[in-house]
Amino acid sequence: MQLEKEFDSKKIEQLVRSHLSGIDLQKMLDQSKTKQRLVFIEGPPTMNGIPHAGHLRGRIIKDLWYRYNTLKGHKITFNAGWDTQGLPVELQAEKELGITGGKTEILKTFGIEKIVAEC
C-alpha cells in the first residue's frame, strides 16, 4: 500500500467501504461468537481540566484496538468502567458544597482547589 500525496477523505471512505463489503463484516461478527472472547473495560471520564483534542488520544487508541481485534475475528465485549474511589467522593463533595452544573462550569465557578479540599 502506498500513501497518497494528497488527503482525499471521499476516496479513503470508498476504499474502506469496498474492503469491508468484500470481507462480509456482518458474517465475521456473527462467527466471532464462537471464537476467543476479549473483554475491554473502558475507564470513566476524568475531571482534569477543560476538554481538548489531547483527550481524544486515549479514546482513539482504544477504538483502534477494539476495531482491529474485531477484524481479527475476536468477540469483543465493551464494558463501562466505574471510578470506585474518586467519582463518588467528588459527587458527595459537590453535593455538600451545593454545586450543580457541568464540570467546566464547576471549575470556573468554584475552582479546583476548593473541590479538592472538600474531597
VEXDO-47790 format. One record per atom (N, C-alpha, C): x negated, y negated, z; residue number from 1; residue in one letter; atom name. Coordinates in nm, 3 decimals. Layout:
! residues N
(pt (X Y Z) NUM A CA) ...
This chain:
! residues 119
(pt (-0.085 0.118 0.000) 1 M N) (pt (0.000 0.000 0.000) 1 M CA) (pt (-0.089 -0.124 0.000) 1 M C) (pt (-0.051 -0.220 -0.077) 2 Q N) (pt (-0.129 -0.342 -0.090) 2 Q CA) (pt (-0.047 -0.461 -0.040) 2 Q C) (pt (-0.111 -0.550 0.033) 3 L N) (pt (-0.043 -0.670 0.081) 3 L CA) (pt (-0.023 -0.767 -0.034) 3 L C) (pt (0.094 -0.826 -0.038) 4 E N) (pt (0.123 -0.928 -0.139) 4 E CA) (pt (0.056 -1.059 -0.099) 4 E C) (pt (0.026 -1.141 -0.197) 5 K N) (pt (-0.035 -1.271 -0.168) 5 K CA) (pt (0.067 -1.370 -0.113) 5 K C) (pt (0.192 -1.354 -0.154) 6 E N) (pt (0.299 -1.443 -0.110) 6 E CA) (pt (0.401 -1.362 -0.029) 6 E C) (pt (0.454 -1.422 0.076) 7 F N) (pt (0.557 -1.358 0.157) 7 F CA) (pt (0.691 -1.374 0.088) 7 F C) (pt (0.758 -1.264 0.062) 8 D N) (pt (0.888 -1.265 -0.005) 8 D CA) (pt (0.983 -1.177 0.076) 8 D C) (pt (1.061 -1.240 0.164) 9 S N) (pt (1.147 -1.164 0.255) 9 S CA) (pt (1.251 -1.080 0.180) 9 S C) (pt (1.303 -1.131 0.071) 10 K N) (pt (1.403 -1.055 -0.006) 10 K CA) (pt (1.342 -0.929 -0.066) 10 K C) (pt (1.220 -0.941 -0.115) 11 K N) (pt (1.152 -0.825 -0.173) 11 K CA) (pt (1.123 -0.721 -0.065) 11 K C) (pt (1.078 -0.768 0.051) 12 I N) (pt (1.050 -0.678 0.163) 12 I CA) (pt (1.178 -0.607 0.206) 12 I C) (pt (1.287 -0.681 0.215) 13 E N) (pt (1.415 -0.620 0.254) 13 E CA) (pt (1.456 -0.513 0.154) 13 E C) (pt (1.440 -0.541 0.025) 14 Q N) (pt (1.475 -0.442 -0.077) 14 Q CA) (pt (1.389 -0.316 -0.064) 14 Q C) (pt (1.259 -0.334 -0.038) 15 L N) (pt (1.170 -0.219 -0.022) 15 L CA) (pt (1.209 -0.135 0.100) 15 L C) (pt (1.240 -0.202 0.209) 16 V N) (pt (1.278 -0.131 0.332) 16 V CA) (pt (1.410 -0.058 0.311) 16 V C) (pt (1.508 -0.125 0.252) 17 R N) (pt (1.637 -0.060 0.224) 17 R CA) (pt (1.620 0.062 0.135) 17 R C) (pt (1.536 0.047 0.033) 18 S N) (pt (1.511 0.158 -0.059) 18 S CA) (pt (1.448 0.275 0.014) 18 S C) (pt (1.350 0.245 0.098) 19 H N) (pt (1.282 0.350 0.175) 19 H CA) (pt (1.379 0.421 0.269) 19 H C) (pt (1.458 0.343 0.343) 20 L N) (pt (1.550 0.402 0.440) 20 L CA) (pt (1.660 0.484 0.373) 20 L C) (pt (1.707 0.439 0.258) 21 S N) (pt (1.810 0.519 0.189) 21 S CA) (pt (1.749 0.646 0.131) 21 S C) (pt (1.622 0.641 0.097) 22 G N) (pt (1.554 0.758 0.043) 22 G CA) (pt (1.526 0.867 0.145) 22 G C) (pt (1.514 0.829 0.272) 23 I N) (pt (1.485 0.929 0.376) 23 I CA) (pt (1.611 0.977 0.447) 23 I C) (pt (1.726 0.921 0.413) 24 D N) (pt (1.854 0.957 0.476) 24 D CA) (pt (1.843 0.945 0.628) 24 D C) (pt (1.833 0.821 0.671) 25 L N) (pt (1.811 0.790 0.812) 25 L CA) (pt (1.920 0.850 0.903) 25 L C) (pt (2.044 0.842 0.861) 26 Q N) (pt (2.152 0.895 0.945) 26 Q CA) (pt (2.135 1.045 0.969) 26 Q C) (pt (2.099 1.118 0.865) 27 K N) (pt (2.077 1.262 0.879) 27 K CA) (pt (1.961 1.288 0.976) 27 K C) (pt (1.855 1.207 0.963) 28 M N) (pt (1.739 1.221 1.052) 28 M CA) (pt (1.780 1.197 1.197) 28 M C) (pt (1.863 1.096 1.221) 29 L N) (pt (1.909 1.067 1.356) 29 L CA) (pt (1.994 1.181 1.411) 29 L C) (pt (2.081 1.235 1.327) 30 D N) (pt (2.165 1.347 1.370) 30 D CA) (pt (2.081 1.470 1.405) 30 D C) (pt (1.977 1.496 1.326) 31 Q N) (pt (1.891 1.612 1.351) 31 Q CA) (pt (1.799 1.590 1.472) 31 Q C) (pt (1.774 1.465 1.507) 32 S N) (pt (1.683 1.436 1.618) 32 S CA) (pt (1.739 1.482 1.752) 32 S C) (pt (1.869 1.507 1.758) 33 K N) (pt (1.931 1.550 1.884) 33 K CA) (pt (1.874 1.683 1.933) 33 K C) (pt (1.818 1.760 1.842) 34 T N) (pt (1.761 1.890 1.881) 34 T CA) (pt (1.610 1.883 1.899) 34 T C) (pt (1.551 1.767 1.874) 35 K N) (pt (1.406 1.752 1.886) 35 K CA) (pt (1.369 1.693 2.022) 35 K C) (pt (1.239 1.667 2.038) 36 Q N) (pt (1.189 1.612 2.164) 36 Q CA) (pt (1.262 1.482 2.198) 36 Q C) (pt (1.303 1.472 2.323) 37 R N) (pt (1.373 1.354 2.370) 37 R CA) (pt (1.274 1.264 2.442) 37 R C) (pt (1.276 1.136 2.408) 38 L N) (pt (1.194 1.037 2.476) 38 L CA) (pt (1.286 0.937 2.544) 38 L C) (pt (1.254 0.902 2.666) 39 V N) (pt (1.335 0.805 2.740) 39 V CA) (pt (1.253 0.680 2.759) 39 V C) (pt (1.314 0.567 2.728) 40 F N) (pt (1.248 0.438 2.743) 40 F CA) (pt (1.329 0.355 2.841) 40 F C) (pt (1.263 0.304 2.944) 41 I N) (pt (1.331 0.219 3.041) 41 I CA) (pt (1.283 0.076 3.019) 41 I C) (pt (1.375 -0.008 2.977) 42 E N) (pt (1.346 -0.149 2.949) 42 E CA) (pt (1.345 -0.226 3.080) 42 E C) (pt (1.240 -0.299 3.104) 43 G N) (pt (1.232 -0.380 3.225) 43 G CA) (pt (1.329 -0.497 3.219) 43 G C) (pt (1.365 -0.551 3.334) 44 P N) (pt (1.458 -0.664 3.336) 44 P CA) (pt (1.390 -0.792 3.290) 44 P C) (pt (1.468 -0.889 3.245) 45 P N) (pt (1.409 -1.018 3.209) 45 P CA) (pt (1.353 -1.085 3.334) 45 P C) (pt (1.257 -1.170 3.317) 46 T N) (pt (1.193 -1.236 3.431) 46 T CA) (pt (1.215 -1.386 3.428) 46 T C) (pt (1.208 -1.447 3.545) 47 M N) (pt (1.221 -1.592 3.556) 47 M CA) (pt (1.081 -1.649 3.578) 47 M C) (pt (1.011 -1.670 3.472) 48 N N) (pt (0.875 -1.724 3.485) 48 N CA) (pt (0.856 -1.846 3.397) 48 N C) (pt (0.958 -1.927 3.389) 49 G N) (pt (0.949 -2.050 3.312) 49 G CA) (pt (1.050 -2.053 3.200) 49 G C) (pt (1.044 -2.159 3.124) 50 I N) (pt (1.135 -2.177 3.012) 50 I CA) (pt (1.098 -2.079 2.901) 50 I C) (pt (1.196 -2.009 2.844) 51 P N) (pt (1.166 -1.911 2.738) 51 P CA) (pt (1.095 -1.977 2.619) 51 P C) (pt (1.003 -1.902 2.560) 52 H N) (pt (0.930 -1.950 2.442) 52 H CA) (pt (0.894 -1.830 2.355) 52 H C) (pt (0.833 -1.856 2.242) 53 A N) (pt (0.803 -1.750 2.145) 53 A CA) (pt (0.715 -1.640 2.205) 53 A C) (pt (0.630 -1.673 2.299) 54 G N) (pt (0.543 -1.573 2.362) 54 G CA) (pt (0.620 -1.463 2.433) 54 G C) (pt (0.740 -1.495 2.481) 55 H N) (pt (0.822 -1.394 2.548) 55 H CA) (pt (0.867 -1.285 2.452) 55 H C) (pt (0.867 -1.315 2.324) 56 L N) (pt (0.911 -1.217 2.224) 56 L CA) (pt (0.811 -1.105 2.204) 56 L C) (pt (0.684 -1.130 2.232) 57 R N) (pt (0.580 -1.032 2.203) 57 R CA) (pt (0.611 -0.895 2.264) 57 R C) (pt (0.638 -0.892 2.392) 58 G N) (pt (0.667 -0.763 2.457) 58 G CA) (pt (0.790 -0.696 2.400) 58 G C) (pt (0.893 -0.775 2.373) 59 R N) (pt (1.016 -0.719 2.316) 59 R CA) (pt (0.991 -0.661 2.178) 59 R C) (pt (0.911 -0.731 2.098) 60 I N) (pt (0.881 -0.684 1.962) 60 I CA) (pt (0.801 -0.555 1.967) 60 I C) (pt (0.702 -0.548 2.055) 61 I N) (pt (0.620 -0.426 2.067) 61 I CA) (pt (0.709 -0.308 2.107) 61 I C) (pt (0.798 -0.330 2.203) 62 K N) (pt (0.888 -0.222 2.247) 62 K CA) (pt (0.981 -0.180 2.133) 62 K C) (pt (1.032 -0.277 2.059) 63 D N) (pt (1.122 -0.247 1.948) 63 D CA) (pt (1.049 -0.166 1.841) 63 D C) (pt (0.925 -0.204 1.811) 64 L N) (pt (0.848 -0.130 1.711) 64 L CA) (pt (0.822 0.013 1.758) 64 L C) (pt (0.790 0.031 1.886) 65 W N) (pt (0.768 0.165 1.941) 65 W CA) (pt (0.893 0.251 1.924) 65 W C) (pt (1.008 0.192 1.961) 66 Y N) (pt (1.136 0.262 1.950) 66 Y CA) (pt (1.165 0.303 1.806) 66 Y C) (pt (1.149 0.210 1.714) 67 R N) (pt (1.178 0.239 1.573) 67 R CA) (pt (1.080 0.341 1.515) 67 R C) (pt (0.952 0.326 1.549) 68 Y N) (pt (0.851 0.419 1.498) 68 Y CA) (pt (0.882 0.562 1.543) 68 Y C) (pt (0.908 0.579 1.671) 69 N N) (pt (0.936 0.713 1.723) 69 N CA) (pt (1.068 0.769 1.672) 69 N C) (pt (1.165 0.683 1.645) 70 T N) (pt (1.290 0.728 1.584) 70 T CA) (pt (1.262 0.782 1.444) 70 T C) (pt (1.181 0.710 1.367) 71 L N) (pt (1.148 0.755 1.232) 71 L CA) (pt (1.061 0.881 1.234) 71 L C) (pt (0.992 0.906 1.344) 72 K N) (pt (0.913 1.029 1.358) 72 K CA) (pt (1.003 1.147 1.396) 72 K C) (pt (1.132 1.120 1.416) 73 G N) (pt (1.228 1.228 1.442) 73 G CA) (pt (1.260 1.251 1.588) 73 G C) (pt (1.212 1.166 1.678) 74 H N) (pt (1.241 1.183 1.820) 74 H CA) (pt (1.378 1.125 1.854) 74 H C) (pt (1.441 1.185 1.952) 75 K N) (pt (1.567 1.133 2.006) 75 K CA) (pt (1.528 1.036 2.117) 75 K C) (pt (1.556 0.908 2.097) 76 I N) (pt (1.518 0.805 2.192) 76 I CA) (pt (1.640 0.762 2.272) 76 I C) (pt (1.625 0.759 2.403) 77 T N) (pt (1.730 0.707 2.490) 77 T CA) (pt (1.677 0.577 2.550) 77 T C) (pt (1.751 0.471 2.530) 78 F N) (pt (1.715 0.339 2.582) 78 F CA) (pt (1.795 0.314 2.709) 78 F C) (pt (1.729 0.289 2.820) 79 N N) (pt (1.796 0.258 2.946) 79 N CA) (pt (1.751 0.121 2.993) 79 N C) (pt (1.845 0.045 3.045) 80 A N) (pt (1.811 -0.085 3.100) 80 A CA) (pt (1.755 -0.065 3.240) 80 A C) (pt (1.637 -0.120 3.265) 81 G N) (pt (1.577 -0.111 3.398) 81 G CA) (pt (1.636 -0.217 3.490) 81 G C) (pt (1.613 -0.199 3.617) 82 W N) (pt (1.664 -0.294 3.717) 82 W CA) (pt (1.552 -0.329 3.812) 82 W C) (pt (1.540 -0.454 3.840) 83 D N) (pt (1.438 -0.502 3.932) 83 D CA) (pt (1.491 -0.478 4.074) 83 D C) (pt (1.434 -0.380 4.142) 84 T N) (pt (1.487 -0.344 4.274) 84 T CA) (pt (1.426 -0.425 4.387) 84 T C) (pt (1.330 -0.511 4.357) 85 Q N) (pt (1.274 -0.596 4.462) 85 Q CA) (pt (1.307 -0.743 4.437) 85 Q C) (pt (1.256 -0.796 4.328) 86 G N) (pt (1.264 -0.939 4.304) 86 G CA) (pt (1.402 -0.994 4.277) 86 G C) (pt (1.474 -0.935 4.184) 87 L N) (pt (1.601 -0.994 4.142) 87 L CA) (pt (1.706 -0.999 4.253) 87 L C) (pt (1.730 -0.891 4.327) 88 P N) (pt (1.830 -0.901 4.434) 88 P CA) (pt (1.793 -1.008 4.538) 88 P C) (pt (1.664 -1.019 4.570) 89 V N) (pt (1.619 -1.121 4.665) 89 V CA) (pt (1.642 -1.260 4.607) 89 V C) (pt (1.608 -1.275 4.480) 90 E N) (pt (1.626 -1.403 4.412) 90 E CA) (pt (1.773 -1.444 4.409) 90 E C) (pt (1.860 -1.350 4.378) 91 L N) (pt (2.004 -1.380 4.373) 91 L CA) (pt (2.057 -1.418 4.511) 91 L C) (pt (2.009 -1.351 4.615) 92 Q N) (pt (2.052 -1.384 4.752) 92 Q CA) (pt (2.003 -1.524 4.790) 92 Q C) (pt (1.881 -1.557 4.752) 93 A N) (pt (1.827 -1.691 4.781) 93 A CA) (pt (1.911 -1.797 4.709) 93 A C) (pt (1.946 -1.772 4.585) 94 E N) (pt (2.029 -1.867 4.510) 94 E CA) (pt (2.164 -1.885 4.579) 94 E C) (pt (2.220 -1.775 4.627) 95 K N) (pt (2.350 -1.780 4.695) 95 K CA) (pt (2.340 -1.864 4.823) 95 K C) (pt (2.234 -1.840 4.903) 96 E N) (pt (2.217 -1.913 5.028) 96 E CA) (pt (2.189 -2.061 5.005) 96 E C) (pt (2.122 -2.093 4.895) 97 L N) (pt (2.094 -2.233 4.862) 97 L CA) (pt (2.212 -2.300 4.790) 97 L C) (pt (2.312 -2.220 4.756) 98 G N) (pt (2.427 -2.274 4.684) 98 G CA) (pt (2.395 -2.309 4.539) 98 G C) (pt (2.300 -2.237 4.482) 99 I N) (pt (2.255 -2.264 4.345) 99 I CA) (pt (2.343 -2.187 4.246) 99 I C) (pt (2.388 -2.257 4.144) 100 T N) (pt (2.460 -2.193 4.035) 100 T CA) (pt (2.405 -2.246 3.903) 100 T C) (pt (2.429 -2.171 3.796) 101 G N) (pt (2.385 -2.215 3.664) 101 G CA) (pt (2.281 -2.122 3.606) 101 G C) (pt (2.235 -2.157 3.489) 102 G N) (pt (2.134 -2.078 3.420) 102 G CA) (pt (1.996 -2.100 3.480) 102 G C) (pt (1.905 -2.008 3.450) 103 K N) (pt (1.770 -2.014 3.508) 103 K CA) (pt (1.696 -2.142 3.472) 103 K C) (pt (1.708 -2.188 3.348) 104 T N) (pt (1.640 -2.311 3.307) 104 T CA) (pt (1.692 -2.429 3.387) 104 T C) (pt (1.824 -2.436 3.404) 105 E N) (pt (1.886 -2.543 3.481) 105 E CA) (pt (1.843 -2.537 3.627) 105 E C) (pt (1.838 -2.417 3.682) 106 I N) (pt (1.797 -2.399 3.821) 106 I CA) (pt (1.654 -2.447 3.842) 106 I C) (pt (1.565 -2.409 3.752) 107 L N) (pt (1.424 -2.450 3.764) 107 L CA) (pt (1.411 -2.601 3.757) 107 L C) (pt (1.484 -2.664 3.667) 108 K N) (pt (1.475 -2.810 3.653) 108 K CA) (pt (1.534 -2.882 3.773) 108 K C) (pt (1.645 -2.831 3.826) 109 T N) (pt (1.715 -2.897 3.936) 109 T CA) (pt (1.648 -2.875 4.072) 109 T C) (pt (1.614 -2.751 4.103) 110 F N) (pt (1.563 -2.719 4.236) 110 F CA) (pt (1.412 -2.703 4.241) 110 F C) (pt (1.351 -2.661 4.132) 111 G N) (pt (1.207 -2.637 4.131) 111 G CA) (pt (1.174 -2.498 4.182) 111 G C) (pt (1.073 -2.440 4.125) 112 I N) (pt (1.034 -2.302 4.158) 112 I CA) (pt (0.986 -2.291 4.303) 112 I C) (pt (0.921 -2.396 4.354) 113 E N) (pt (0.866 -2.390 4.490) 113 E CA) (pt (0.975 -2.368 4.595) 113 E C) (pt (1.086 -2.438 4.581) 114 K N) (pt (1.195 -2.425 4.677) 114 K CA) (pt (1.257 -2.285 4.671) 114 K C) (pt (1.270 -2.233 4.551) 115 I N) (pt (1.328 -2.099 4.535) 115 I CA) (pt (1.233 -1.993 4.592) 115 I C) (pt (1.105 -2.006 4.563) 116 V N) (pt (1.005 -1.910 4.614) 116 V CA) (pt (1.001 -1.915 4.766) 116 V C) (pt (1.004 -2.034 4.823) 117 A N) (pt (1.001 -2.047 4.969) 117 A CA) (pt (1.122 -1.977 5.033) 117 A C) (pt (1.237 -1.989 4.970) 118 E N) (pt (1.359 -1.926 5.022) 118 E CA) (pt (1.352 -1.774 5.010) 118 E C) (pt (1.288 -1.726 4.902) 119 C N) (pt (1.277 -1.581 4.883) 119 C CA) (pt (1.188 -1.522 4.989) 119 C C) 
